[in-house]
Amino acid sequence: MPALLRQLSGLGGCTQPIRLDGHRAEYDVNTRTGEIGNLLHRLDSTSLPAGHLLVRCNNRRTTRCAACSEVYRRDTFHLITSGLRGGKGVAEQVAAHPRVFATFTAPGFGPVHNRPTGPAGSVRRCRCGVLHDQDDDVLGTPLDPDTYDYEAAVLWNAHAGPLWRRFSTYLRREAAKRAGLSQREFREHARVSFAKVAEYQKRGAVHFHAVIRIDGPEGGNTPPPAWATAELLADALRAAATAARVDGPVIDGRAHVFTFGRQLDVRIIRGADFNGREELTDRAVAAYIAKYATKGAETATGALDRPLKFLAELAQLDISDHARRLVRTAWTLGARRDLEELRLRAWAHMLGFRGHFSTKSRRYSTTLGALRTARAEWRAAQAALATGDLATSENSEVVETALVLSHWVYAGTGLTNTEAWLAETLTPAPGTEGEPTRG
């Protein structure tokens, strides 16, 4: 029992771990001669208390695994923060670079129930005549479902990623134009970097939140030119968002063209210690973006967080009629041969959106992979310290390293009832505090 508890504690609270069968063997190797020496360590899944090697699922969705999604959220927070304040390989001077926070919305596909705001943030009545509560389930659903353009809504989600890429190209052009430079000259003096996250509105349409920054030609570790200001960046951003467009498919004689919606929010990011009511701080922006990195279409659908195998599964899901029609539309469009490359059936649970939820340009900051590697190395060092397994070779004349041979195969997902019961007795993992436990 104590050994099983130790194995479960290594999951960090993951409730849907991957179960693996196989083995791992580690041999010492003389790097000068290439000779393989003694067996240092061997791990066999059959010898483990759970009967399998258990590894974290690393699912970013809160609805699938609260503990792993919390790790993903915190990693995203640090990724965004390092591009705003510096750290983790990024110079601290990046905090003085021009930066803006922008929200790009989808166009309208028909009137929906909403909470329009008036002067001083007051809430007005919806078009239906009702003053909706903030948690009203009807928010985001069409006033008239029969006239709502479900086809365009699904195809917009499917083309949101390509539209963002077109916008990023236009943004560099517009910034160069305002600096009086050609695009080639602009690359010699400055670089535009960004990090963004996708979020679903209640109506089921994807929109983007992005941090966009101007650096020197080598990225965040080089200062931007004197002409690069936050105001220039904001002006170029608005022009690029207006100009960006992607031609979509022609369906039954109707040509689809996709652009961003008219609601474009662009705000300048001030310093980390700026506490004004109207301006954004580094920490506020990073926390806001990281929050949405762990959410998916379930924000709009309420329950659907995994791919569908058959359309008949919809009948068993507790989702709104609006979400059901979006999924059904994606599934129907996915049967068309001329839309085969969109893979709409595979992404029907995402209402057609098939892009990454969290993306960044290469020079914005560190990477999620680098953060995970650093965490794994720290855990390995702590484990070695706890077992007294640290090897020192400063006084050794023969330099040795390790050869690792391993073979693992998938054996299942999740915990047994007994393992789940034992896991609940452990200290709650980040993101799972406050959840009820079974007595």
N, C-alpha and C positions, 0 to 999 in steps of 0.2 A: 503493500500500500504506500509506504513512504516513497519508494522509487517511482511509482505511477504519479504521485503528486508532484514529484520533481520534474517528471517529463511534461506534465500538463502545465506547470508553472512557466516552463520555457516558451509556451505559446503566447504569453503576454495577454491572455484573455480572449484569444481568437476562438470563436464558437463554431467555425466551419473549416477546420484544418484539413489539409490534404494528407491522405494516408499513402505512404510509399512502402513498397517491398523491395528489398535488395541488400546491398552491402557496400562498405567503404573500407579500403585497406590503405595504410600509410607506411611507406618504407623510407629508410634513410638512404641517401645517394651521395657519393663522393663526387663533388663537382669537378674535381681535377681529373679523375680517372673515368668517371661515368659509371662506376661500379655500384650496383644495387646491393644494399646491405640488409640489415635485419628488419623484420616486421616491427614497426613501432606501435601501431594501434590498428585494431580492426573493429568495425561496427557492423553488426548484422541485425536486420530488422526483427528477426525472430527472437532475439535475445532482449529486446526492449519490453518494458512492462505492458505497453499497449498492444504489443504484437506487431506494430508497424512503426516506421519513422513518421512523426507528426510534424508538419511544417505549416507555418501561417498561410492563410489563404491570400492575404494582402489585397483583399477586395476594397475598392475605394468607396463603395456605397454603404451609407449608414444603415440602410434597410437590410443589408446582407450580413454585415459584421461590424458592430459598433466599435470594437477595439481596433481592428485594422484600418477602418475608415478614419479613426481619430489620428492614428499615426500618419496616414496620408495627408490629412488636413494640416497637421503640424509641420510636416515636411514642406507642403506647399506654402505655408506661412513663412517658413525660413527662406525658401526659394525666392519668394516675392520680396521679403525684407532685405535680403542680401543685395538685391538689385536696386533698393531704395536707399539703404544706409551704408552698404558695404559689408565686408566680412565674408568668410568662406571662399576666399580667393578673389574677392572683388575689393578694390581700393575704397577706403572710406570717403574719398573725394567725390565719389559718385553721387553723394547726397546733395552736392551743389549743382548737378547737371539739370537742365530743363526737363521737367516731368509733368505729365498730365494723366488724369484718370478719366476714361471715357466709357460710356455705355451706348452700345449700338443695338437698336431694336429692330424687330421685323415689321414689314408693312402690314396694313390692315387686310383682313380677308372677309370682313363683315362685322357689323356692330355686335358687341358682347356686353354682358352685364359688368359694370365696373363701379368704382368709387371716384368720380372726377373731383379734383381739388379746385378750390376757388382762391380768392385773395387771402393772404396770411395763412395758407395751408388748410383752410376750412374745407370740409367734405360736402359735396352737393349730392343731390339725388341722381340716380341712374336714369337713363333714357326710358326705362320701364316705369319710372315714377316712384321707385322704392329707394329709400336711403339704406343701402346694404351695410350690414355689419362687416367688420374686417375679416371675420372667419366664415362668412357666408359661403356655403358650398356652391352657390349659383355663380359666384364671381368667375369671370373668364369664359363662361359658356355663352353660346350665341343667343341673341334675342330671337332670331328666327333660324333654327337649324337647317331648314329646307333651302334657304338662300345663302347660307354660309359656304364659302369656297374651300371645302375640305381638300380638294385636289391641289390647289395652289398652296395651301398651308403645309401639306406633307412635302410637296416638291421644294418649297422654301427651305424646310429643315434639311432636305437632302443636298441642297446647293449652298447652304450657309458657309460651309468650309471653303469651297472655291471662291465664294464672294469675299471672304476675309482675305484670302491670298491676293485677289485682285486689288482690294483696298490697300494692302501693304505695299504693293508695287506703286500705286498712284500716290501714296503718302510720300514716298521718297521723291517722286517727280515733283509734287507740289512744294515740298520743302526746298528742293534745289531751285525751283523757279523763284521762290521768294527770297532766296539768298543770291540770286543773279548768277547761278552756276548751271553748267550742264550736269547731267546725271553722272558722267564720268568724273568731272571735277568735284562734285558733291562727295563721292566715295573717297576722294583723296583728302577731304577735310573733315568729314563727319560720318556718323553711322547712326541709323535709327534702330533702336532695340525695343522689344515689347515682351510682355507676358500677359496672357489672357485666360479667361475661364468662360465656359458656356453655361448658361442658366436657362431653364424653362420658365416662361411665364405661365400663369394659370390657364391661359387659352391654349397652351400646348406648343407655342412657337418659341424657338430658340433665340436668345439674344446674348450678346457678348459684353463682358466687363474686361477692360484692358488697361494696363499701365504701359505708357509709351514714353520713351526717353530719347534724347539726343546726346550722343557721346562724341569723342574724338574718333579718328579713323580706325583705331585699334580697339574700340569698344569702351567699356566702363572704366578701364584703368588709364585712359587718356582723356584729357580735358577737351570739351567741345570748343569750337571756334567762338570768337566774341559775338558774331552775329546770331548765333544760335540762342534763342530765347524761348521761354515757355509760351509766350504770346505767338511767336512765329509758328511753333509746333502746333498750337491749338488751331490757328487759322488754316494751316496746311491740312490738318486732320479733317476739319469740317469740309473743305473743298474736296478732298479725296473720298470721303464718305458719300458725298453727293454724287460724285462722278462714277463711283464704282458700280458696275453692273455685270451680270452674267446671263448669257442667253441659255434658256432652258429648253426642254424638249417641246415638240409640237405634237399635241395630243388631240385627235379628232378635229384637226383643222385649227386648233387654238394654240398660238405661240405663247410660251411663257418666258418672261424676262424678270430677273430677280434683282432687286436693289434693297438697300437698307431703308427702314422706316423714317418718317420725318422727325421722330423724337430722338434726337441725338444730344446726349448730355456730356459736356466736356468741362472738366474742372482742373485747375492747376493744383498740384500737390506741393504743399509747403513743407517746412522742415519738421523733423520728428517731434520737436518740442513746441510747435505752434498749436495753440489750443483755441483758435478762433472758432466761432460758431458756424461760419459759412465756408471755411476752407477745410481741406482734408489733410490729415497727418499721415506720415509713413505707416504707422502702426494700424491706423483705422483702415487704410486701403488694403494692407496685407491681410488683415483679419477678415475683411469683407470678401475678398477674392477666395481665400482659403475656405470660407464657409460653404461656398457653392461648389467647390471642387469635389465634395463628397456626395453631391446630389445628382439625380438623373431625372428621367421622365416621370418617376413616381411623384415628383413635385406637382405635375399636372394630372397624372392618372390616379394617384393615390395608392396603387398597389403593384402595378406592373413593373418589375425590375429585372426581368430576365427574358431571353428570346422565346418566341412561341414556336412550337413544333407543328401545331395544327390550329387553324382558325377557330375550330370548335372550342378551344380552350377559353375563348372570350366569354362564353356563357357561364363559366365557373368563377370568373373574376369579379370582385367587388369594385368596379370602377364606374365612373360617370358615363352617361350616354354620349357625351361629347368626346371623351377619350376613346370610347369604344368605336365611334365613327371614324376617328382619326386612324386608329389601328386598322380598322377594316379597309379604309381607303388605301393605306400603305400596302396592305396585303393584296388588294385588288390590282393596284398599279404594278406591284412586283411581279405579276403574272405576264406583263407585256414584254415581248421580246425586245422592243426598241428601248426599254428602260432597264435592261438586264444588268448594265454596269452599275446601276445605283443600288442593287441588292436590297430592295425595299422590304422584301419578306424577312430577310435576316435582321433588319433593323426596324421592323414594325413596332417592336416594344419600345423603341426610342422615337416613335412617331416620324421615322424617316431620317433622323439625324444620324450620321455615321462618322462624325469627326471625333477627335480627341477632346475631352472636356477641359483639360489643362495643357496649354502649349506655350512655348516661348521661343524667341529668336536665340540663335546660338550664343551671342555675346551678352545676353541680358544679365545672367548671373550663373550660379552653380547649377547642377542638375539633380533631379531626384535620385538618379543612379549613384552620384557621388555621395549624397547624403546617406543612402542606404549602405553603401560600402563602408563609409566611416563608422556607421552604427554597428555593422557586423564586425569590423575590426576591433572596436571598443569592447563589444561583448566577448569576442574571442580572447582578448587580453585579460578581461576580468575573470573569465573561466579558467584561463591558464594560471592566473595569480592565485585563485582560490584552491586549485589542485596542486600548486607548487610545481607546475609543469614547464616553467619558463626555462628556456635553454639559453646559455650564454656561450658565445664562441670567440670572445676576445683573446683568450689565452690558448685557443686550439690551433694547432698547426695545419690541421686538415679541415677544410671548409666543407660542411655537409648541408644538404637541403633535403626536402621530403618529396617523394614521388607518391601521388595519390591516384589510386585506381578505384573507380566506383561504378556501380550499376544500379539504377533505381527504376522501378515501374510503378505506374499509378495503380492504387488498390482501392480507392474510394475517397469519400469526402465526409467530414463531420465526425462527431463524437458518439460513442455508444451512450445509452442511458446512464450507465454507471459512471462513465467518464464525465458526462455533462453534470451529473450530481456532484461529483468530486470537484470539478472545476469551479462550481459555484461557491465552494467553501474557501477558495483562495481569495487573496486581496483583489478587489475589483480593478480591472485594467482601465487605462485612460479611455474615457468615452463611455464607460459602462457604470460609472458611479451613480448610485441612487436607484438602480433598477431593482425590482423586487426579487427575492430569492425564494426558492421553494424550501419549506421547512422539513 
